Amino acid sequence: MNWDATDAGADADAGADAGDRLVGASADGEDQAVEAALRPKSLSEFVGQERVREQLDLVLRAALARGATSDHVLLSGAPGLGKTTLAMIVAAEMGAPIRITSGPAIQHAGDLAAILSSLQEGEVLFLDEIHRMSRPAEEMLYMAMEDFRVDVIVGKGPGATAIPLELPPFTLVGATTRAGLLPPPLRDRFGFTGHMEFYASGELERVLHRSAQLLDVEIDAEGAAEIAGRSRGTPRIANRLLRRVRDYAQVKGDGFVNREVAAAALGVYEVDERGLDRLDRAVLHALLKLFSGGPVGLSTLAVAVGEERETVEEVAEPFLVREGLLARTPRGRVATPAAWAHLGLTAPRHAPGASGQEGLFGA
Ligand SMILES: Nc1ncnc2c1ncn2[C@@H]1O[C@H](COP(=O)(O)OP(=O)(O)OP(=O)(O)O)[C@@H](O)[C@H]1O
């Protein structure tokens, strides 16, 4: 039985997110097209993440005052929380161009050397999913970050020679959903590390009002609150839900989004008041109704909902754990008291979720 404490914060990390999920945190094609238009362009426009914003502001302003390039910046946090947006803001605030690439795109050290050697002085290099870079490229990056220099290897075998290549000073902004996977020598070379948290509902409401204005959608405070509550703490999901609600408002109403319209629209898409979708609820339902709240093994639970084990573990569970609806215990998956309440069911007296049985949620 697999019950390791996977980082519940890294909700559906790369690859595991079922692409067609309205509440999936990874970007789909439509998101990518719209997101460029919705991205805040300056630190002052960027909503929430107060601590990261304030610290980054100091780092950038100090660099500007010294007339130097900024220290390298590492941003960690779940998908859709604004890491790419912040990287673009770093470049904008420094008045510098930005080059965007990602760890999986750099498989050979030569790929990285080509990018680094073509950077302009002061340019920001954004390296998304930096934890997925190949080892040789990673090692080349150490020297580039520290000394603005790389050794380009020419030839093969015993005759190979290293030709040192000077680089212009640049700022690396690395992004990762898994800071823990970064080797310490790489982590240590960043002058500033910002950890992005999930957003509070009030912050998502501000994101929604801002996006609604840019998308020309009329929305009131309660409409925004209704969408925010279902957005799983993630601006990307909030913006996506807003677009679906807008469609509904246009087709079924006069385009105006209030609480009723938002709730009805998201009801059609089976996203409930807490942001659970059909799959999340199916998992909870099986756990409660078929297994009296558990403990039950992951594979059994997956069979019960007709999904792959990985889908349940990586797509549905992280959010259920984060929401305190499901616990991974040494004996298997267990529903919490909140799970029974959320589905409007009463826990049998000896179920782990029944009152007085909370002590079962150990480990
Ligand atoms: N703080 C914020 N204020 C306003 N909008 C935001 C904020 N953070 C993110 N967004 C919006 O959410 C969307 C997703 O953000 P972004 O692409 O920066 O996330 P990410 O963390 O880089 O995701 P990934 O890890 O998948 O690359 C963008 O459209 C952006 O406009």
PDBQT file of the ligand as one rigid body, heavy atoms in Angstrom, charges set to zero:
ROOT
HETATM    1  N1  LIG A 401      -1.234  37.133  -8.468  1.00  0.00    +0.000 N 
HETATM    2  C1  LIG A 401      -1.935  37.135  -9.585  1.00  0.00    +0.000 A 
HETATM    3  N2  LIG A 401      -2.716  38.168  -9.903  1.00  0.00    +0.000 NA
HETATM    4  C2  LIG A 401      -3.460  38.137 -11.031  1.00  0.00    +0.000 A 
HETATM    5  N3  LIG A 401      -3.461  37.125 -11.917  1.00  0.00    +0.000 NA
HETATM    6  C3  LIG A 401      -2.682  36.081 -11.656  1.00  0.00    +0.000 A 
HETATM    7  C4  LIG A 401      -1.881  36.037 -10.490  1.00  0.00    +0.000 A 
HETATM    8  N4  LIG A 401      -1.204  34.870 -10.479  1.00  0.00    +0.000 NA
HETATM    9  C5  LIG A 401      -1.559  34.219 -11.598  1.00  0.00    +0.000 A 
HETATM   10  N5  LIG A 401      -2.452  34.942 -12.298  1.00  0.00    +0.000 N 
HETATM   11  C6  LIG A 401      -3.069  34.526 -13.550  1.00  0.00    +0.000 C 
HETATM   12  O1  LIG A 401      -3.152  33.108 -13.556  1.00  0.00    +0.000 OA
HETATM   13  C7  LIG A 401      -2.732  32.580 -14.806  1.00  0.00    +0.000 C 
HETATM   14  C8  LIG A 401      -1.668  31.531 -14.560  1.00  0.00    +0.000 C 
HETATM   15  O2  LIG A 401      -0.498  32.132 -14.050  1.00  0.00    +0.000 OA
HETATM   16  P1  LIG A 401       0.963  31.617 -14.440  1.00  0.00    +0.000 P 
HETATM   17  O3  LIG A 401       0.996  31.101 -15.845  1.00  0.00    +0.000 OA
HETATM   18  O4  LIG A 401       1.905  32.720 -14.110  1.00  0.00    +0.000 OA
HETATM   19  O5  LIG A 401       1.122  30.419 -13.419  1.00  0.00    +0.000 OA
HETATM   20  P2  LIG A 401       2.356  29.446 -13.205  1.00  0.00    +0.000 P 
HETATM   21  O6  LIG A 401       2.549  29.346 -11.731  1.00  0.00    +0.000 OA
HETATM   22  O7  LIG A 401       3.525  29.903 -14.009  1.00  0.00    +0.000 OA
HETATM   23  O8  LIG A 401       1.826  28.072 -13.738  1.00  0.00    +0.000 OA
HETATM   24  P3  LIG A 401       2.703  26.823 -14.299  1.00  0.00    +0.000 P 
HETATM   25  O9  LIG A 401       3.422  26.269 -13.112  1.00  0.00    +0.000 OA
HETATM   26  O10 LIG A 401       1.647  25.896 -14.858  1.00  0.00    +0.000 OA
HETATM   27  O11 LIG A 401       3.625  27.363 -15.363  1.00  0.00    +0.000 OA
HETATM   28  C9  LIG A 401      -2.279  33.777 -15.650  1.00  0.00    +0.000 C 
HETATM   29  O12 LIG A 401      -3.300  34.073 -16.566  1.00  0.00    +0.000 OA
HETATM   30  C10 LIG A 401      -2.177  34.922 -14.714  1.00  0.00    +0.000 C 
HETATM   31  O13 LIG A 401      -2.685  36.073 -15.309  1.00  0.00    +0.000 OA
ENDROOT
TORSDOF 0
